[in-house]
Amino acid sequence: MDFALSDEHRMLKELTQRFVKDELMPLESKVLAREAAGQGIHLTPEERTRVDEVSQKLGLWGLDAPEDVGGFDLPQVALIGVNEAMGSTVTPYTLPPDSPNLRMLMATVNERQREAYLTPYVEGKTISAIGISEPGAGADPAGMITRAVRDGDDWVISGRKIWTSRAAEADFTIVMAVTDKEKGARGGMSAFLVDKGTPGFNVLRRIPMIGGAFTYEVALDDVRVPDWKLLGVEGQGFAPMQVRLGTRRMEMAAWCIGLAQRALDMMCEYAPQRVTFGQPLANRQAVQWWAADAATKIHAARLMTYDCAWKLDLGRDVRNEISMIKVFATEMAWEVIDNAMQCFGAMGMTKEMPLQLMAASVRNMRIYDGPSEVHRMVVARNLMGGRR
């Protein structure tokens, strides 16, 4: 068994790390100041234009997109190092296009949709969102009540979505809806492409989240979309949605590794310098164990995540592994960052340091795309069901 990345993938990881260090880290002080002032975390148009230009010039766009639409079609294993590097900064930036929705589109688009949606998305010309969660139906898609009813050559969608990121900015939103009430989530759920400005697609409010992030609540009031904007096969939207969710969960695991590694590096740099009661913090057993446990758990999470990516690239069923890394990596990062904040004392509580935003980001991830409790339930059910 070879645990080493290929030279190509190793160089890509190093390239991304340099991009983060040279372009994103220097923006952190401005991002932290905006968040402390209650403005949320964001880049200005000028900052984003600069970062877009550099990342595109470096060849960091479309890494896992199909080659026939301008991507590099890289395997999941190659993306772990990329996402670990991207996750190590609190500067909010995603390399175009956002992989989860990309993967869902790749699994479902027909030729017309490929030209109208996938290609411009890969080229970084459009922004996408996805509407899955509803009031009262978050981690359990069986509770979804948004309906899509066929009307001639159109579909009419009615319902509500909540916790939808980028809904107000997106050029198009993938909307999940029930098309067969009897079958529900298993055989009766479909996906639709809804363009920005479509009558009846109304963003009701922006919801401030911890860590300076925002989501949206959306009302779909008799939204009419043509039949060709049905994404994939009618009634078979659940599996592509899981592809999308699985992709994000793997990203989260890699991001958490990057965040935890940065917190550990900060702690290891600070502890030898800070003297209390006549000794550096690095001489205190509590701090030593925080560092040792962090390094051990980061190593374990990294190996687990690469193992999951490798199996996925081979076409194996990785539902258990994805749930495992979603739980382990997010909870690991939460513990490591919390200990780093403890190590820094009052300084670790300030909004002048990135630790508080790192912690808030991980706390969000312990809920987004399935809370830890649901993923533990999935793993346990699969294990015990198999035994029966």
C-alpha positions as CSV (number, residue, x, y, z in Angstrom):
1,M,0.0,0.0,0.0
2,D,1.4,3.4,-1.1
3,F,0.6,6.3,1.1
4,A,2.5,8.9,-1.0
5,L,0.8,11.3,-3.4
6,S,2.0,11.2,-7.0
7,D,4.5,14.0,-7.9
8,E,1.7,15.8,-9.8
9,H,-0.7,15.8,-6.9
10,R,2.0,16.7,-4.4
11,M,3.0,19.7,-6.5
12,L,-0.7,20.8,-6.8
13,K,-1.0,20.7,-3.0
14,E,2.2,22.7,-2.6
15,L,1.0,25.2,-5.2
16,T,-2.3,25.7,-3.4
17,Q,-0.5,26.1,-0.1
18,R,1.6,28.9,-1.6
19,F,-1.5,30.5,-3.1
20,V,-3.2,30.5,0.4
21,K,0.0,31.9,2.1
22,D,0.6,34.6,-0.5
23,E,-2.9,35.7,-1.5
24,L,-5.5,34.7,1.2
25,M,-3.6,34.9,4.5
26,P,-2.7,38.6,3.9
27,L,-6.4,39.4,3.6
28,E,-7.3,37.8,7.0
29,S,-6.8,41.0,9.0
30,K,-9.4,42.8,6.9
31,V,-11.8,39.9,7.0
32,L,-11.4,39.7,10.8
33,A,-12.1,43.5,11.1
34,R,-15.2,43.3,9.0
35,E,-16.6,40.4,11.1
36,A,-15.8,42.2,14.3
37,A,-17.7,45.2,13.0
38,G,-20.7,43.1,12.4
39,Q,-20.4,43.1,8.6
40,G,-19.9,39.3,8.2
41,I,-17.0,37.7,6.5
42,H,-16.5,38.6,2.9
43,L,-14.1,39.9,0.3
44,T,-14.6,43.2,-1.5
45,P,-15.2,43.1,-5.2
46,E,-11.6,44.4,-5.7
47,E,-10.1,41.8,-3.5
48,R,-12.1,39.0,-5.1
49,T,-11.1,40.1,-8.6
50,R,-7.5,40.0,-7.6
51,V,-7.7,36.6,-6.0
52,D,-9.7,35.2,-9.0
53,E,-7.1,36.5,-11.4
54,V,-4.2,34.9,-9.5
55,S,-5.9,31.5,-8.9
56,Q,-7.0,31.2,-12.5
57,K,-3.5,32.1,-13.7
58,L,-2.1,29.4,-11.5
59,G,-4.4,26.8,-13.0
60,L,-6.5,26.2,-9.9
61,W,-9.9,26.5,-11.5
62,G,-12.0,23.5,-12.6
63,L,-9.7,21.0,-10.9
64,D,-12.3,18.2,-10.8
65,A,-14.4,19.4,-13.7
66,P,-14.6,17.3,-16.9
67,E,-11.9,18.0,-19.5
68,D,-14.5,18.5,-22.3
69,V,-15.8,21.6,-20.6
70,G,-12.4,23.0,-19.7
71,G,-11.6,21.2,-16.4
72,F,-8.7,19.0,-15.3
73,D,-10.8,16.0,-14.2
74,L,-8.6,15.3,-11.2
75,P,-9.4,12.4,-8.8
76,Q,-10.7,12.9,-5.3
77,V,-7.3,12.0,-3.8
78,A,-5.7,15.0,-5.5
79,L,-8.4,17.4,-4.0
80,I,-7.8,16.4,-0.4
81,G,-4.5,18.3,-0.2
82,V,-6.0,21.3,-2.1
83,N,-9.0,21.5,0.3
84,E,-6.7,21.1,3.3
85,A,-4.7,24.1,2.2
86,M,-7.9,26.1,1.4
87,G,-9.4,25.2,4.8
88,S,-6.4,26.6,6.7
89,T,-7.4,30.2,6.3
90,V,-10.5,32.2,7.5
91,T,-10.5,34.3,4.3
92,P,-13.7,33.2,2.5
93,Y,-12.8,32.0,-1.0
94,T,-13.8,29.0,-3.1
95,L,-11.8,27.9,-6.1
96,P,-14.3,28.0,-9.0
97,P,-16.5,26.0,-9.5
98,D,-17.8,24.9,-6.1
99,S,-17.3,21.1,-6.3
100,P,-20.5,19.7,-4.6
101,N,-22.9,21.3,-7.1
102,L,-20.5,20.6,-9.9
103,R,-20.5,16.9,-9.1
104,M,-24.3,16.8,-9.0
105,L,-24.5,18.6,-12.3
106,M,-21.9,16.2,-13.8
107,A,-24.0,13.2,-12.7
108,T,-27.2,14.5,-14.2
109,V,-27.0,17.1,-17.0
110,N,-28.1,16.3,-20.5
111,E,-26.5,18.0,-23.5
112,R,-28.7,21.1,-23.4
113,Q,-28.1,21.6,-19.7
114,R,-24.4,20.9,-20.2
115,E,-24.1,23.9,-22.5
116,A,-26.5,26.2,-20.6
117,Y,-25.3,25.4,-17.0
118,L,-22.3,23.1,-16.6
119,T,-19.9,24.8,-19.1
120,P,-20.4,28.4,-17.8
121,Y,-20.2,27.1,-14.2
122,V,-16.9,25.4,-14.9
123,E,-15.6,28.6,-16.5
124,G,-16.4,30.5,-13.3
125,K,-19.0,32.7,-15.1
126,T,-21.9,31.7,-12.8
127,I,-22.6,31.1,-9.1
128,S,-24.9,28.3,-8.0
129,A,-26.9,27.4,-4.9
130,I,-28.9,24.4,-3.8
131,G,-32.2,24.3,-1.9
132,I,-32.6,21.1,0.1
133,S,-33.5,21.9,3.8
134,E,-36.9,23.1,4.7
135,P,-38.4,24.4,8.0
136,G,-39.0,21.1,9.8
137,A,-37.1,19.0,7.3
138,G,-33.4,19.4,7.7
139,A,-31.3,16.3,8.0
140,D,-34.3,14.1,7.2
141,P,-35.2,14.5,3.5
142,A,-38.2,12.3,4.0
143,G,-39.9,15.3,5.6
144,M,-39.6,17.4,2.5
145,I,-42.9,18.9,1.4
146,T,-41.9,21.3,-1.4
147,R,-43.9,20.0,-4.4
148,A,-43.3,20.1,-8.1
149,V,-46.4,19.3,-10.3
150,R,-46.3,18.9,-14.0
151,D,-48.4,21.4,-16.0
152,G,-48.2,20.8,-19.7
153,D,-44.6,21.4,-20.8
154,D,-43.7,23.0,-17.5
155,W,-43.3,22.2,-13.8
156,V,-44.8,24.3,-11.1
157,I,-42.9,24.3,-7.8
158,S,-44.3,25.4,-4.5
159,G,-42.8,25.3,-1.0
160,R,-40.1,26.8,1.2
161,K,-36.4,26.3,1.6
162,I,-34.1,27.4,4.5
163,W,-30.4,27.5,5.3
164,T,-29.7,28.0,1.6
165,S,-26.2,29.5,1.1
166,R,-25.7,32.1,-1.7
167,A,-29.5,32.1,-2.6
168,A,-29.5,35.8,-3.2
169,E,-26.3,35.9,-5.3
170,A,-26.7,32.6,-7.3
171,D,-27.3,32.7,-11.0
172,F,-29.2,29.5,-10.6
173,T,-30.4,27.3,-7.8
174,I,-30.8,23.5,-7.8
175,V,-34.2,23.0,-6.1
176,M,-35.1,19.7,-4.6
177,A,-38.8,18.9,-4.7
178,V,-41.2,16.0,-4.3
179,T,-42.8,14.9,-7.6
180,D,-44.4,11.7,-6.3
181,K,-45.9,12.1,-2.8
182,E,-46.4,8.4,-2.3
183,K,-42.8,7.5,-3.0
184,G,-41.4,10.6,-1.2
185,A,-37.6,10.7,-0.9
186,R,-37.1,7.2,-2.2
187,G,-38.2,7.4,-5.8
188,G,-40.3,10.5,-5.7
189,M,-37.8,13.3,-5.3
190,S,-36.6,15.4,-8.3
191,A,-34.1,18.2,-8.9
192,F,-34.8,21.4,-10.9
193,L,-32.7,24.2,-12.2
194,V,-34.3,27.5,-11.3
195,D,-32.7,30.7,-12.7
196,K,-32.3,33.9,-10.7
197,G,-35.2,36.2,-11.3
198,T,-37.7,33.5,-12.1
199,P,-41.1,34.7,-11.0
200,G,-42.2,33.2,-7.7
201,F,-38.6,32.5,-6.5
202,N,-38.5,34.9,-3.6
203,V,-35.6,35.3,-1.1
204,L,-37.4,36.1,2.1
205,R,-34.6,37.0,4.5
206,R,-30.9,36.7,5.1
207,I,-30.1,34.7,8.2
208,P,-26.9,35.6,10.1
209,M,-25.0,32.6,11.3
210,I,-22.1,32.3,13.7
211,G,-18.7,33.0,12.3
212,G,-19.9,35.9,10.1
213,A,-21.6,33.6,7.6
214,F,-25.1,34.0,6.1
215,T,-27.8,31.7,4.8
216,Y,-31.2,32.5,3.3
217,E,-34.8,31.5,3.6
218,V,-36.5,31.1,0.2
219,A,-40.2,30.9,-0.8
220,L,-41.2,29.2,-4.0
221,D,-44.6,30.5,-4.9
222,D,-45.8,28.6,-8.0
223,V,-42.4,28.8,-9.6
224,R,-42.8,27.7,-13.3
225,V,-39.9,26.1,-15.0
226,P,-39.8,24.4,-18.4
227,D,-39.5,20.6,-18.5
228,W,-36.0,20.7,-19.9
229,K,-34.8,22.2,-16.6
230,L,-35.7,18.9,-14.8
231,L,-32.2,17.8,-13.7
232,G,-31.7,14.1,-14.3
233,V,-34.5,11.6,-14.2
234,E,-37.9,12.4,-12.7
235,G,-38.2,10.8,-9.3
236,Q,-34.5,9.9,-9.1
237,G,-33.0,13.1,-7.5
238,F,-32.1,11.6,-4.2
239,A,-29.0,9.7,-5.4
240,P,-27.4,12.7,-7.2
241,M,-28.2,14.8,-4.2
242,Q,-26.2,12.4,-2.1
243,V,-23.3,12.7,-4.5
244,R,-23.4,16.4,-3.8
245,L,-23.6,16.0,-0.1
246,G,-20.9,13.4,0.0
247,T,-18.6,15.7,-1.9
248,R,-19.2,18.5,0.6
249,R,-18.6,16.2,3.5
250,M,-15.2,15.1,2.2
251,E,-14.4,18.8,1.7
252,M,-15.3,19.5,5.2
253,A,-13.1,16.8,6.5
254,A,-10.1,18.2,4.6
255,W,-11.0,21.8,5.7
256,C,-11.0,20.6,9.3
257,I,-7.6,19.0,8.9
258,G,-6.3,22.3,7.5
259,L,-7.8,24.3,10.4
260,A,-6.6,21.9,13.1
261,Q,-3.1,21.8,11.6
262,R,-3.0,25.6,11.6
263,A,-4.2,25.8,15.2
264,L,-1.6,23.2,16.2
265,D,1.2,25.2,14.4
266,M,0.1,28.4,16.2
267,M,0.1,26.6,19.6
268,C,3.6,25.1,18.9
269,E,5.0,28.5,17.9
270,Y,3.4,30.3,20.9
271,A,3.9,27.9,23.8
272,P,7.8,28.1,23.9
273,Q,7.6,31.9,24.0
274,R,4.9,32.5,26.6
275,V,6.4,32.2,30.1
276,T,4.1,31.7,33.2
277,F,5.3,31.2,36.8
278,G,8.9,31.0,35.6
279,Q,8.5,28.4,32.8
280,P,7.4,28.4,29.2
281,L,4.0,27.0,28.5
282,A,5.8,24.4,26.3
283,N,7.1,22.8,29.6
284,R,3.6,22.3,31.0
285,Q,2.4,18.8,30.6
286,A,-1.2,19.9,29.8
287,V,0.1,21.9,26.9
288,Q,2.4,19.1,25.7
289,W,-0.5,16.7,25.7
290,W,-2.7,19.1,23.8
291,A,0.0,19.2,21.1
292,A,0.6,15.5,21.1
293,D,-3.0,14.6,21.0
294,A,-3.7,17.1,18.3
295,A,-0.9,15.8,16.1
296,T,-2.1,12.2,16.6
297,K,-5.7,13.0,15.8
298,I,-4.8,15.2,12.8
299,H,-2.7,12.3,11.4
300,A,-5.6,9.9,11.9
301,A,-8.1,12.2,10.3
302,R,-5.8,12.8,7.3
303,L,-5.3,9.1,6.7
304,M,-9.0,8.4,7.0
305,T,-9.8,11.1,4.5
306,Y,-7.3,10.0,2.0
307,D,-8.5,6.4,2.4
308,C,-12.1,7.5,1.7
309,A,-11.0,9.5,-1.4
310,W,-9.0,6.6,-2.7
311,K,-11.9,4.2,-2.4
312,L,-14.2,6.7,-4.0
313,D,-11.9,7.1,-7.0
314,L,-12.0,3.3,-7.3
315,G,-15.8,3.4,-7.5
316,R,-16.4,1.8,-4.1
317,D,-19.3,2.4,-1.8
318,V,-18.0,4.9,0.8
319,R,-21.2,5.9,2.6
320,N,-19.8,4.6,5.9
321,E,-16.4,6.2,5.4
322,I,-17.9,9.6,4.5
323,S,-20.1,9.6,7.6
324,M,-17.1,8.5,9.7
325,I,-14.8,11.3,8.5
326,K,-17.5,13.9,8.7
327,V,-17.9,13.1,12.4
328,F,-14.3,12.5,13.3
329,A,-12.7,15.4,11.5
330,T,-15.2,18.0,12.6
331,E,-15.0,16.9,16.3
332,M,-11.3,16.6,16.1
333,A,-10.8,20.1,14.8
334,W,-13.2,21.5,17.4
335,E,-11.1,20.0,20.2
336,V,-7.8,21.1,18.7
337,I,-8.9,24.7,18.1
338,D,-10.5,24.9,21.6
339,N,-7.2,23.7,23.2
340,A,-5.3,26.3,21.1
341,M,-7.7,29.0,22.3
342,Q,-7.1,27.8,25.9
343,C,-3.3,27.9,25.3
344,F,-3.5,31.5,24.1
345,G,-5.6,32.6,27.1
346,A,-7.3,35.9,26.8
347,M,-5.6,36.6,23.5
348,G,-7.3,33.5,22.1
349,M,-10.7,35.0,22.9
350,T,-10.1,38.2,20.9
351,K,-11.5,38.9,17.5
352,E,-8.1,40.1,16.4
353,M,-6.9,36.5,16.1
354,P,-8.4,34.0,13.6
355,L,-9.0,31.3,16.2
356,Q,-12.5,32.4,17.1
357,L,-13.5,32.3,13.4
358,M,-11.9,29.0,13.0
359,A,-13.8,27.6,15.9
360,A,-17.1,29.1,14.6
361,S,-16.5,27.6,11.2
362,V,-16.0,24.1,12.6
363,R,-19.0,24.5,14.9
364,N,-21.1,25.2,11.8
365,M,-19.7,22.2,10.0
366,R,-20.8,19.9,12.9
367,I,-24.3,20.7,11.8
368,Y,-24.2,21.4,8.1
369,D,-24.7,18.5,5.7
370,G,-25.8,16.3,8.5
371,P,-25.1,16.7,12.2
372,S,-22.8,14.3,14.0
373,E,-25.6,12.4,15.6
374,V,-27.2,11.5,12.2
375,H,-23.9,10.3,10.8
376,R,-23.3,8.2,13.8
377,M,-26.8,6.8,13.4
378,V,-26.0,6.0,9.7
379,V,-22.8,4.2,10.5
380,A,-24.5,2.2,13.4
381,R,-27.4,1.3,11.2
382,N,-25.2,0.0,8.4
383,L,-23.1,-2.0,10.8
384,M,-25.9,-3.5,12.7
385,G,-28.1,-4.0,9.7
386,G,-25.2,-5.9,8.0
387,R,-24.9,-8.2,11.0
388,R,-28.6,-9.0,10.9
